[in-house]
Amino acid sequence: MSSTSERAASGLGHVDRVADYYDDNTRRFLLVAESPGSDAIHRGVWTPDVTKVTQAVDTVNRLMIERLRGQTPSVNARVLDLGCGVGGTMVRLAREVDGIISGVTISRVQAEIAAKRFAREGLSDRCHVFCADFAELPAEPHYDAMVAVEAVVHSPSLESLLPSLAERLRPGGRLILCDDWMTDKDRGLAARKLCLDQFRAGWRIGSLHTVAELVAMSGRAGLHLVEDKDLTEYLRLGRPRDRVVKMAVGATAAVPRLRNRLVEIPFWANMIGGSALQVGLSRRWLEYHFIVLEKA
């Protein structure tokens, strides 16, 4: 693989930049995960019933399982995890859903780690991962449900992605999304624009929309809203690690040209985007929502 500077200079498209970002960062994410050893690289959600970190990182999985129960066939269900990462959610679903759990990730590194995990868990016959762009899924098979945790924001066009996903959902099938969504708070404020721009650039965000915009796009794709749950208040912001990252990123603030160069390097991109996300969530320019959509 070429060096990061060579890859940046080559003018990669958005999807390639997302793949590059996760190929470079995934093993680091696992080392500094909120619950080390859990193979979960998404955020912990500390709802009132949660008492320990292993439960917090499982909150979104648990919510998904509850919303799929009774909505997928009792046997031989087909579920697709969009942006499946290293397969943590897929393993969790496989323990609760009788059927085939498929996953798609743009990252070759993530796909390799996930496949090894399925073999280790004895789930290789039921959990399948493939490395591809989730905007270019094969026409078959159709799925009883699709889930995506902190993934669809990477799509270069959510408006185009939703009809594609809806076509591959069976009637009555559910699409469950848990992700960061923009709000209308302080529109026009320069600090807000800078924060969201840094979040987009750092975390390779291609589609940052409000929930209202998502619902409108979903309706045009034949999907209606079943549930919208705001989980922002249950995130733990400003942890010691987050404060260290903020200080490191803050040191580049006086030199915009330096930050623009650093944001092309996946390690620094993650720190710049993560620091902006913390600010956005704390000021409610961004919110973390769990959303259930259903095909008519």
Contacts in CASP RR format, 6 or more apart in sequence:
PFRMAT RR
TARGET T0000
AUTHOR 0000-0000-0000
METHOD contacts of the structure
MODEL  1
MSSTSERAASGLGHVDRVADYYDDNTRRFLLVAESPGSDAIHRGVWTPDV
TKVTQAVDTVNRLMIERLRGQTPSVNARVLDLGCGVGGTMVRLAREVDGI
ISGVTISRVQAEIAAKRFAREGLSDRCHVFCADFAELPAEPHYDAMVAVE
AVVHSPSLESLLPSLAERLRPGGRLILCDDWMTDKDRGLAARKLCLDQFR
AGWRIGSLHTVAELVAMSGRAGLHLVEDKDLTEYLRLGRPRDRVVKMAVG
ATAAVPRLRNRLVEIPFWANMIGGSALQVGLSRRWLEYHFIVLEKA
1 7 0 8 1.000
1 23 0 8 1.000
2 10 0 8 1.000
4 20 0 8 1.000
4 24 0 8 1.000
4 264 0 8 1.000
4 265 0 8 1.000
4 266 0 8 1.000
5 264 0 8 1.000
5 265 0 8 1.000
7 20 0 8 1.000
8 264 0 8 1.000
8 265 0 8 1.000
12 20 0 8 1.000
14 156 0 8 1.000
14 204 0 8 1.000
14 206 0 8 1.000
15 106 0 8 1.000
15 133 0 8 1.000
15 135 0 8 1.000
15 156 0 8 1.000
17 204 0 8 1.000
18 106 0 8 1.000
18 154 0 8 1.000
18 204 0 8 1.000
19 106 0 8 1.000
19 107 0 8 1.000
19 108 0 8 1.000
20 266 0 8 1.000
21 203 0 8 1.000
21 204 0 8 1.000
21 266 0 8 1.000
21 269 0 8 1.000
21 270 0 8 1.000
22 85 0 8 1.000
22 105 0 8 1.000
22 106 0 8 1.000
22 107 0 8 1.000
22 109 0 8 1.000
22 110 0 8 1.000
23 107 0 8 1.000
23 108 0 8 1.000
23 109 0 8 1.000
23 110 0 8 1.000
23 266 0 8 1.000
24 266 0 8 1.000
24 267 0 8 1.000
25 266 0 8 1.000
25 267 0 8 1.000
25 270 0 8 1.000
26 41 0 8 1.000
26 85 0 8 1.000
26 86 0 8 1.000
26 107 0 8 1.000
26 109 0 8 1.000
26 110 0 8 1.000
26 113 0 8 1.000
27 109 0 8 1.000
27 113 0 8 1.000
28 267 0 8 1.000
28 270 0 8 1.000
29 41 0 8 1.000
30 37 0 8 1.000
30 39 0 8 1.000
30 41 0 8 1.000
30 86 0 8 1.000
30 113 0 8 1.000
32 241 0 8 1.000
33 39 0 8 1.000
33 40 0 8 1.000
33 41 0 8 1.000
33 57 0 8 1.000
34 40 0 8 1.000
34 43 0 8 1.000
34 44 0 8 1.000
34 53 0 8 1.000
34 56 0 8 1.000
34 57 0 8 1.000
35 44 0 8 1.000
35 53 0 8 1.000
35 54 0 8 1.000
35 56 0 8 1.000
35 57 0 8 1.000
38 54 0 8 1.000
38 57 0 8 1.000
38 88 0 8 1.000
39 86 0 8 1.000
39 87 0 8 1.000
39 88 0 8 1.000
39 91 0 8 1.000
39 117 0 8 1.000
40 57 0 8 1.000
40 58 0 8 1.000
40 88 0 8 1.000
40 89 0 8 1.000
41 85 0 8 1.000
41 86 0 8 1.000
42 57 0 8 1.000
42 60 0 8 1.000
42 89 0 8 1.000
42 149 0 8 1.000
42 150 0 8 1.000
42 178 0 8 1.000
43 57 0 8 1.000
43 150 0 8 1.000
43 235 0 8 1.000
43 288 0 8 1.000
44 53 0 8 1.000
44 56 0 8 1.000
44 57 0 8 1.000
44 59 0 8 1.000
44 60 0 8 1.000
44 235 0 8 1.000
44 236 0 8 1.000
45 56 0 8 1.000
45 59 0 8 1.000
45 60 0 8 1.000
45 231 0 8 1.000
45 234 0 8 1.000
45 235 0 8 1.000
45 288 0 8 1.000
46 56 0 8 1.000
46 59 0 8 1.000
46 234 0 8 1.000
46 235 0 8 1.000
46 236 0 8 1.000
47 59 0 8 1.000
47 231 0 8 1.000
47 234 0 8 1.000
49 55 0 8 1.000
50 56 0 8 1.000
50 59 0 8 1.000
50 234 0 8 1.000
56 236 0 8 1.000
58 92 0 8 1.000
59 231 0 8 1.000
59 234 0 8 1.000
60 89 0 8 1.000
60 149 0 8 1.000
60 178 0 8 1.000
60 231 0 8 1.000
60 290 0 8 1.000
61 88 0 8 1.000
61 89 0 8 1.000
61 92 0 8 1.000
61 93 0 8 1.000
63 178 0 8 1.000
63 229 0 8 1.000
63 290 0 8 1.000
64 89 0 8 1.000
64 93 0 8 1.000
64 147 0 8 1.000
64 176 0 8 1.000
64 178 0 8 1.000
65 92 0 8 1.000
65 93 0 8 1.000
65 96 0 8 1.000
65 97 0 8 1.000
67 174 0 8 1.000
67 176 0 8 1.000
67 226 0 8 1.000
67 227 0 8 1.000
67 292 0 8 1.000
68 79 0 8 1.000
68 93 0 8 1.000
68 96 0 8 1.000
68 97 0 8 1.000
68 145 0 8 1.000
68 174 0 8 1.000
68 176 0 8 1.000
69 96 0 8 1.000
71 144 0 8 1.000
71 145 0 8 1.000
71 172 0 8 1.000
71 173 0 8 1.000
71 174 0 8 1.000
72 79 0 8 1.000
72 97 0 8 1.000
72 144 0 8 1.000
72 145 0 8 1.000
72 173 0 8 1.000
73 98 0 8 1.000
73 144 0 8 1.000
74 98 0 8 1.000
75 98 0 8 1.000
75 99 0 8 1.000
76 98 0 8 1.000
76 99 0 8 1.000
76 100 0 8 1.000
77 97 0 8 1.000
77 98 0 8 1.000
77 99 0 8 1.000
77 100 0 8 1.000
77 144 0 8 1.000
77 145 0 8 1.000
78 99 0 8 1.000
78 100 0 8 1.000
78 102 0 8 1.000
78 141 0 8 1.000
78 142 0 8 1.000
78 143 0 8 1.000
78 144 0 8 1.000
78 145 0 8 1.000
79 93 0 8 1.000
79 97 0 8 1.000
79 99 0 8 1.000
79 100 0 8 1.000
79 101 0 8 1.000
79 102 0 8 1.000
79 143 0 8 1.000
79 144 0 8 1.000
79 145 0 8 1.000
79 146 0 8 1.000
79 147 0 8 1.000
80 102 0 8 1.000
80 103 0 8 1.000
80 104 0 8 1.000
80 137 0 8 1.000
80 143 0 8 1.000
80 145 0 8 1.000
80 146 0 8 1.000
80 147 0 8 1.000
80 168 0 8 1.000
81 87 0 8 1.000
81 89 0 8 1.000
81 90 0 8 1.000
81 93 0 8 1.000
81 101 0 8 1.000
81 102 0 8 1.000
81 103 0 8 1.000
81 104 0 8 1.000
81 146 0 8 1.000
81 147 0 8 1.000
81 148 0 8 1.000
81 149 0 8 1.000
82 103 0 8 1.000
82 104 0 8 1.000
82 134 0 8 1.000
82 146 0 8 1.000
82 147 0 8 1.000
82 148 0 8 1.000
82 151 0 8 1.000
82 152 0 8 1.000
82 165 0 8 1.000
83 103 0 8 1.000
83 104 0 8 1.000
83 105 0 8 1.000
83 106 0 8 1.000
83 134 0 8 1.000
83 148 0 8 1.000
83 149 0 8 1.000
83 151 0 8 1.000
84 90 0 8 1.000
84 103 0 8 1.000
84 104 0 8 1.000
84 105 0 8 1.000
84 110 0 8 1.000
84 114 0 8 1.000
84 129 0 8 1.000
85 105 0 8 1.000
85 107 0 8 1.000
85 110 0 8 1.000
85 114 0 8 1.000
86 110 0 8 1.000
86 113 0 8 1.000
86 114 0 8 1.000
86 117 0 8 1.000
87 103 0 8 1.000
87 110 0 8 1.000
87 113 0 8 1.000
87 114 0 8 1.000
87 117 0 8 1.000
87 118 0 8 1.000
87 127 0 8 1.000
87 129 0 8 1.000
88 114 0 8 1.000
88 117 0 8 1.000
89 147 0 8 1.000
89 149 0 8 1.000
90 101 0 8 1.000
90 102 0 8 1.000
90 103 0 8 1.000
90 114 0 8 1.000
90 118 0 8 1.000
90 127 0 8 1.000
90 129 0 8 1.000
91 117 0 8 1.000
91 118 0 8 1.000
91 121 0 8 1.000
91 123 0 8 1.000
91 127 0 8 1.000
93 101 0 8 1.000
93 147 0 8 1.000
94 101 0 8 1.000
94 123 0 8 1.000
94 126 0 8 1.000
94 127 0 8 1.000
99 126 0 8 1.000
100 126 0 8 1.000
100 127 0 8 1.000
100 128 0 8 1.000
101 126 0 8 1.000
101 127 0 8 1.000
101 128 0 8 1.000
102 127 0 8 1.000
102 128 0 8 1.000
102 129 0 8 1.000
102 130 0 8 1.000
102 143 0 8 1.000
103 114 0 8 1.000
103 127 0 8 1.000
103 128 0 8 1.000
103 129 0 8 1.000
103 130 0 8 1.000
104 129 0 8 1.000
104 130 0 8 1.000
104 131 0 8 1.000
104 132 0 8 1.000
104 134 0 8 1.000
104 137 0 8 1.000
105 111 0 8 1.000
105 114 0 8 1.000
105 129 0 8 1.000
105 131 0 8 1.000
106 131 0 8 1.000
106 132 0 8 1.000
106 133 0 8 1.000
106 134 0 8 1.000
106 154 0 8 1.000
107 131 0 8 1.000
108 131 0 8 1.000
110 131 0 8 1.000
111 129 0 8 1.000
111 130 0 8 1.000
111 131 0 8 1.000
114 127 0 8 1.000
114 129 0 8 1.000
115 124 0 8 1.000
115 129 0 8 1.000
118 124 0 8 1.000
118 127 0 8 1.000
118 128 0 8 1.000
118 129 0 8 1.000
121 127 0 8 1.000
134 151 0 8 1.000
134 155 0 8 1.000
134 161 0 8 1.000
135 155 0 8 1.000
135 156 0 8 1.000
135 157 0 8 1.000
135 160 0 8 1.000
135 161 0 8 1.000
135 164 0 8 1.000
137 164 0 8 1.000
137 165 0 8 1.000
137 168 0 8 1.000
139 167 0 8 1.000
139 168 0 8 1.000
142 168 0 8 1.000
142 169 0 8 1.000
142 170 0 8 1.000
143 168 0 8 1.000
143 169 0 8 1.000
143 170 0 8 1.000
143 173 0 8 1.000
144 169 0 8 1.000
144 170 0 8 1.000
144 173 0 8 1.000
145 169 0 8 1.000
145 173 0 8 1.000
145 174 0 8 1.000
145 175 0 8 1.000
145 176 0 8 1.000
146 165 0 8 1.000
146 168 0 8 1.000
146 169 0 8 1.000
146 174 0 8 1.000
146 175 0 8 1.000
146 176 0 8 1.000
147 175 0 8 1.000
147 176 0 8 1.000
147 177 0 8 1.000
148 175 0 8 1.000
148 176 0 8 1.000
148 177 0 8 1.000
148 178 0 8 1.000
148 179 0 8 1.000
149 178 0 8 1.000
149 179 0 8 1.000
150 178 0 8 1.000
150 179 0 8 1.000
150 180 0 8 1.000
151 179 0 8 1.000
152 158 0 8 1.000
152 161 0 8 1.000
152 177 0 8 1.000
152 179 0 8 1.000
152 207 0 8 1.000
153 179 0 8 1.000
153 180 0 8 1.000
153 203 0 8 1.000
153 205 0 8 1.000
153 206 0 8 1.000
153 207 0 8 1.000
153 208 0 8 1.000
154 204 0 8 1.000
154 205 0 8 1.000
154 206 0 8 1.000
154 207 0 8 1.000
155 161 0 8 1.000
155 206 0 8 1.000
155 207 0 8 1.000
156 206 0 8 1.000
156 207 0 8 1.000
157 206 0 8 1.000
157 207 0 8 1.000
158 207 0 8 1.000
158 209 0 8 1.000
158 214 0 8 1.000
158 217 0 8 1.000
159 207 0 8 1.000
159 217 0 8 1.000
161 207 0 8 1.000
162 217 0 8 1.000
162 218 0 8 1.000
162 220 0 8 1.000
162 221 0 8 1.000
162 223 0 8 1.000
163 220 0 8 1.000
163 221 0 8 1.000
165 175 0 8 1.000
165 221 0 8 1.000
166 175 0 8 1.000
166 221 0 8 1.000
166 222 0 8 1.000
166 223 0 8 1.000
166 295 0 8 1.000
169 175 0 8 1.000
169 223 0 8 1.000
169 295 0 8 1.000
170 295 0 8 1.000
171 295 0 8 1.000
171 296 0 8 1.000
172 294 0 8 1.000
172 295 0 8 1.000
172 296 0 8 1.000
173 294 0 8 1.000
173 295 0 8 1.000
174 226 0 8 1.000
174 292 0 8 1.000
174 293 0 8 1.000
174 294 0 8 1.000
174 295 0 8 1.000
175 223 0 8 1.000
175 292 0 8 1.000
175 293 0 8 1.000
175 294 0 8 1.000
175 295 0 8 1.000
176 290 0 8 1.000
176 291 0 8 1.000
176 292 0 8 1.000
176 293 0 8 1.000
177 214 0 8 1.000
177 289 0 8 1.000
177 290 0 8 1.000
177 291 0 8 1.000
177 293 0 8 1.000
178 231 0 8 1.000
178 288 0 8 1.000
178 289 0 8 1.000
178 290 0 8 1.000
178 291 0 8 1.000
179 288 0 8 1.000
179 289 0 8 1.000
179 291 0 8 1.000
180 199 0 8 1.000
180 208 0 8 1.000
180 277 0 8 1.000
180 281 0 8 1.000
180 286 0 8 1.000
180 287 0 8 1.000
180 288 0 8 1.000
181 208 0 8 1.000
181 209 0 8 1.000
181 210 0 8 1.000
181 211 0 8 1.000
181 214 0 8 1.000
181 286 0 8 1.000
181 287 0 8 1.000
181 288 0 8 1.000
181 289 0 8 1.000
182 196 0 8 1.000
182 208 0 8 1.000
182 209 0 8 1.000
182 210 0 8 1.000
182 285 0 8 1.000
182 286 0 8 1.000
183 210 0 8 1.000
183 284 0 8 1.000
183 285 0 8 1.000
183 286 0 8 1.000
183 287 0 8 1.000
184 210 0 8 1.000
185 192 0 8 1.000
185 283 0 8 1.000
185 284 0 8 1.000
185 285 0 8 1.000
186 192 0 8 1.000
186 283 0 8 1.000
186 285 0 8 1.000
192 280 0 8 1.000
192 283 0 8 1.000
192 285 0 8 1.000
195 276 0 8 1.000
195 279 0 8 1.000
195 280 0 8 1.000
195 283 0 8 1.000
195 285 0 8 1.000
196 208 0 8 1.000
196 276 0 8 1.000
196 280 0 8 1.000
196 285 0 8 1.000
196 286 0 8 1.000
198 259 0 8 1.000
198 263 0 8 1.000
198 272 0 8 1.000
198 273 0 8 1.000
198 275 0 8 1.000
198 276 0 8 1.000
199 205 0 8 1.000
199 208 0 8 1.000
199 273 0 8 1.000
199 274 0 8 1.000
199 276 0 8 1.000
199 277 0 8 1.000
199 280 0 8 1.000
199 286 0 8 1.000
200 206 0 8 1.000
200 208 0 8 1.000
201 263 0 8 1.000
201 269 0 8 1.000
201 272 0 8 1.000
201 273 0 8 1.000
202 263 0 8 1.000
202 269 0 8 1.000
202 270 0 8 1.000
202 272 0 8 1.000
202 273 0 8 1.000
202 274 0 8 1.000
202 276 0 8 1.000
203 269 0 8 1.000
203 270 0 8 1.000
203 273 0 8 1.000
203 274 0 8 1.000
203 277 0 8 1.000
204 269 0 8 1.000
209 217 0 8 1.000
211 228 0 8 1.000
211 287 0 8 1.000
211 289 0 8 1.000
211 291 0 8 1.000
214 291 0 8 1.000
215 225 0 8 1.000
215 228 0 8 1.000
218 224 0 8 1.000
218 225 0 8 1.000
218 293 0 8 1.000
222 295 0 8 1.000
222 296 0 8 1.000
223 293 0 8 1.000
223 294 0 8 1.000
223 295 0 8 1.000
223 296 0 8 1.000
224 293 0 8 1.000
224 294 0 8 1.000
224 296 0 8 1.000
225 291 0 8 1.000
225 292 0 8 1.000
225 293 0 8 1.000
226 292 0 8 1.000
226 293 0 8 1.000
226 294 0 8 1.000
227 290 0 8 1.000
227 291 0 8 1.000
227 292 0 8 1.000
228 289 0 8 1.000
228 290 0 8 1.000
228 291 0 8 1.000
228 292 0 8 1.000
229 289 0 8 1.000
229 290 0 8 1.000
229 291 0 8 1.000
230 287 0 8 1.000
230 288 0 8 1.000
230 289 0 8 1.000
231 288 0 8 1.000
231 289 0 8 1.000
231 290 0 8 1.000
232 281 0 8 1.000
232 284 0 8 1.000
232 287 0 8 1.000
232 288 0 8 1.000
232 289 0 8 1.000
235 281 0 8 1.000
235 288 0 8 1.000
237 278 0 8 1.000
237 281 0 8 1.000
237 282 0 8 1.000
238 246 0 8 1.000
238 278 0 8 1.000
238 282 0 8 1.000
242 275 0 8 1.000
242 278 0 8 1.000
245 271 0 8 1.000
245 274 0 8 1.000
245 275 0 8 1.000
246 275 0 8 1.000
246 278 0 8 1.000
248 271 0 8 1.000
249 259 0 8 1.000
249 271 0 8 1.000
249 272 0 8 1.000
249 275 0 8 1.000
250 275 0 8 1.000
252 258 0 8 1.000
252 259 0 8 1.000
252 262 0 8 1.000
252 272 0 8 1.000
253 259 0 8 1.000
259 272 0 8 1.000
262 268 0 8 1.000
262 269 0 8 1.000
262 272 0 8 1.000
263 269 0 8 1.000
263 272 0 8 1.000
277 286 0 8 1.000
279 285 0 8 1.000
280 286 0 8 1.000
281 287 0 8 1.000
281 288 0 8 1.000
END
